[in-house]
Amino acid sequence: MTKSLDRETLARVAPKLAELSQDLLFNDIWQREILSPRERSLITLAALTALGRIQQLPWHIRFAQQNGLNREELVETFTHLAFYAGWPAAVSALECLEEDKH
């Protein structure tokens, strides 16, 4: 799997996209009070898993952990998604979780 761009690399490769991501996504959308960061992480992991955006999962798994999700909850999330997003999508997500452990 090709590694996804981190914030610093994205800023170097596509400065405007990095700026928009920081300003609009992380400084605005992620800060809205209606949903907690924990809930937003669950939604994001579900969307990335369902859409097969596996390259983005490792970063968002770490971010979800910063937002209060523990490993057991992440495993349960991906297990639950197997029935809605498909078995291969859930297993791929679990592989990302396992990779992040090392």
N, C-alpha and C positions, 0 to 999 in steps of 0.2 A: 504494500500500500504506500502511495506517495504521501509524504508528510504534509499536513495542511500548513498554511502560512500563519505564523504567529503575528502579533500586533506590530512588532518591529520590522519584520520582513515585509508585511503588507504595506506599512508606511513607506518603505523604500521602493517597492514595486509599483504601488498604486496609491500615492499620497492622498489624493482626493477621496478615494474609497475608504481609506483608513480614517480620514478626518470625519467623513459622514458616519461611518460605523461608530466611532467614539462619541461624536456629538449627538446624533439622532438615536442610535440604538442603545448604547450603554449609558449615556448621560441623560437621556430622556425616557425612552420606552422602559428600560429596565428599572428606572427610578420611580415609576408611577406607583401609587400606593394601593390601588385596587387589588393587585395581585402581589404576593410576596416574592422576593427573589427565588425562594425555594420552589414556589409554584411555577414561576416563569422557567426555572431550570427543568422541571418535569415536563412542561409543555414543549420546550425546545428539544429535549432529548427524544420525546415522542415524535415530534415532527421530523427531526433528522433521521431517526430510525426508520420511520414509515416511508420517507422519501429516498432512503438509501444513501444519504449523505454521510457515509462512514468516515470520510477524512476529517470531518468537523467534529466527530464524536469525542475523541480523546481530550481535546481542549475543553469541550462543554461538560465532560464527565468531571474533570478537575474543578471547573467552575461550579458545578452542582454540589460538589463536596464542600467547597468554600461557602456555598449557600445553605449548608446544613443537611444535605442528604448523605447518609452513610452507605457503605458498600452493600449491606443487606437490602436497603431500600432501592438502590440502583439495580441490583439483581432482580428484585421483585418487579420493578418497573419494566425491565426488558422481558421478563417472563410473561407479564401481563400483555405486553405488546405483541408477543408471538401470535396471539389469537386475533389481533386487529390489524397488525402490519405484516404478518406472515412470519413463518418459522425462520427462513433464511435471514430476514432483516433482524430478528431478535438475536439469533446466534451471532451474526456479524457484530452487533452492538456489544454482546457479551465478550466477544474476542477483544474489542477495544478496551473494555473494562479490565480484562485480564492482562493486556499489554501494558496498561497504565500502572498495574501492580508492580511491574518489574523495574 
